[in-house]
């Protein structure tokens, strides 16, 4: 099951990367080294803001 999902994702990335003018490896680096960490950081920041906002609101 996991191999199938992985293979589908790789195929999508292989098909999309030329449309963006990138190689598969470049697209992979942009996605998993730049975009994913930025999204994770933004979600963590939003979570922290909400936590602090709720803590202050309860007082």
Helices and strands as residue ranges (DSSP letters): H 2-19, H 24-29, I 30-35, H 36-58
